[in-house]
């Protein structure tokens, strides 16, 4: 078990609907991280940008992006996670992959699809929350719009770190920053939110505002505008001490979520 978990956030521009160009770019960005970190977090749909052209861009689970994730995890010795457009049978998913250095992985399909952009008309919603373990830490990774739904994010599993990867436009950046802090405070956990920057192929602009926030709502890292790679050590001991002194989670409500 590791007291300190080194987490690396990768804020980047994304080539519009260009899988090979994005994989080549991220290969360069991650090249110096070998042995320097434990978890590398990429943006939502890191190979394409937030595209609804799933019929043309979707990949199988034994395709190019999965091969790339396995290779990068092996080279860096870290978990590498990001979401891409995946296809199973006739359905498409905005799918997060949690790829370990040994090539084993877990996956999470975005639960809350962004209906204002028609995401729900193209992609199938996930039905299962993912809480995984790595180096003695319990980690819950989610995707973008999930951030707006606190019941889905609620810490009923005792996780230590909550992750969000996103394509969250700058016109709602205030919401992004406030909600990340809220999720950290209410769930008494570390939160990392990784967003893209730049402008996408349909004209939406992104400032990034990639953030790492502690269990007390303190911003440990936040960057806007430019591409950025940042690594921070998170302390499990400090988290547990805080939870012991302020046992708010013990008083949380019990509830059920009904999956449609």
N, C-alpha and C positions, 0 to 999 in steps of 0.2 A: 504494500500500500504506500502510495506517495502522498506526503503532506502537501507538497507543492505540485500543482498541475500547470504546465506551461501551455498556454493557449495562444495561437497565432491567428489573427484576423487579417484577411486579404481583401482589401477594398480596391476594386479595379473597374475600369471601363470594360465594356463587352462588345466584341465585334458582332454586328447584327446578323443573326441567323447563320453564323459562320463557325461551325463546330471545329474544324481543323485549325483555323486561325486562333481561336480561343484556347484550345488545348496546347498549342505551341507557345502561346504567350504565358499561360500559367506554368508550363514546364520551366520557363526561364525564371519566373517570379519565385518559384519554390526551390530552385536549385541550391540556394545557400542555406536551406533550413535543415539539412540532414544532421540529426543528432542534437538540434538546437531547440526542439519543441516536442510536445506530446499530442497536440490536437491542432489541425489546420482547418480553418473554416472558410469556405468559398461562398460567393453570393448564390442566390436563387437562380436557377436556369443559367448556370455559369458558362455553358457552352453555346448559348444562342441569344441571350437576352429574353425578356418576358414576351414570348411569341405565342400566338394562337395557331400557327401553321404546323400543328402536330402531324398531320398526314405526311408532310414532306420531311420533317425534322426528327421524328421519333426514332428511338433506337431500341433494339432488344437488350435484354439483360446480359447478353454475351457479346455486346457490341464494342465499338471503339472507346466510348467514354468509360465503360466499366473496366476495360483493359488499362486505360490511362490511370484511373483511380488506383487500381491495384499496384501498378508500377510506381506511382508517386508515393503511396504509403510505404512500399518496400524501400524505396530510395531514401526517404526522409526518416524512417523508423517511427512515424507518427500515424495516428488516425487522420485520414483526409476525408472531409465531408462537404458535400454540396448537392444541389438538386439539378436534375436534367429532365428532358422530355423522354419518358419511357413508354414502351408499347408492350402490352400483353394481349394476345389474341386480337380483338378488334377495339380494344379500349386503350386510352392514353392517360398517363398519370404525370403530374408534377411530382417527381420522386426524389426524395433525399436518400442518399446512400452513405452509410457510416462504414468506411472501408478501413480495416485494420492492416498493419504491416504484414501479417501472415497470409493475407488474401481473403480471409473470412470477412463477412460483412452483414450488416442489418439494413433494413430499409424502412422508410416512412413515407407514405403518400399524403400530400397536403390535404388536410381535412376541410379547411374553409377556403373555398374557391371564390375568387374575386369577381362577383357577378357584374359589377359596373363595367368590367372589361370583357364580359362574356366568357370568362374562364370556365364557368360551370357548363357551358354549352359544348366545350371541346374536351374537357378532362373529366375523369371520374374522381370523386372524392374518396379520400382514405377513410377507413373505419376503425383504425387501431392506433392508439398513442404508443410511441416508442420511448421507453426508459432503458438505457443501456448502461453497462459498467465498463470503466476503463481506468486502470491503475488505482483501484480502490475508490474511485469517484462514481457516483450515480449521475447520469447525464441525460437530459431530455431535449432532443433536437426537434425544432419545428420550422415552419416556413411562413414568412411574410404575413399575410392576412390573418393567420392564426393568432397573431399578437393582439388583435382586437377582441378576442374572446377569452376572458379570464377563467371561465369554468373549464374550458378545455386545457388550459395551461396550469390549472390549480395543482399545487404540490401535495397530492394525496399519496404519492409513492415514496416520499422522502428523498427526492433527488437533490443534488448539491449544485448543479449547474444547468441553466436553461439557455438554449441556443436558438436564435432566430437568424435565418438567412433570407435576404429580401431583394426585390426590385421595388423600392419604396420611393415614389417621386418627391421632389423637393417641395412641391406645393403643400404637402402634408408632413413635412419633416418635423414640425412641432409635435404632432401626434406621436410620431415614431419615438422621439426622445422622451416624451412624458410617459408613454406606455411601457417602454423598456424599464424605466425607473420604477414604475408602479408594480410591474411583474416581479422585480427584484425584492421590493419591500414587502409585498403581500405574501410572497412565497418563501421569504427568508433564504435566498439563494443568490449565488452569482448569476449574472445574466450577461451574455454576449450577443450583440446584434450586428450582423455583417451585411452591409448594403453595397450595391454597386454605385459607381459615379458615372458622369458623362451623359450623353444623350442617346436614346435608342432610335430604332428605325421608324418609329411612328411619331417621333418628336417630343417624347417625354424626357424631361431633364431630371437628373439625380445628383444630389450633393453628397450622398454617402451617409455621413453622420454615423459611421460605424462606431460602436460603443462597447466598452466593458464596464460593468457596474457591479458594485459589491452588494452584499445582503442588507446594508443599511441605506442603500440608494446613492452611495457616493460614486461619482463618475471617476473611474480609474484611467480611462482612455476614451477620447472622442475626437474624430477627425472628419473634416468636411472638405469637399471640393476636389482634392487630388487623389491619385492612386497612393495606396499606403499599405505597408506590411508591418504589423506590430505584434510583438510577443510579450505577454505578461504572465508572471507567476501568480497563481491563486492559491491561497492557504486554506486547507481543509480544517486545520486546528482553529484558526480564527473564526471560521464559519460555525464550527461546533460550539465554541465558547460563546458566541453571540446568541445562538439558539438556546443554550443553557441558561443564559442570563435573562432572556426575554422569550418565554415559551408561548408565543402567539399561535403557532401552528397547532398546539394542543387544543385550542378553542375553535378550530375551523369547523364550518358547517359540514354535515354529511349530505350528499346528494347523489343522484344518478344522472347519467347522460344517456339519452335514448338516440341511437344512431338510426337515421332514416336510410 
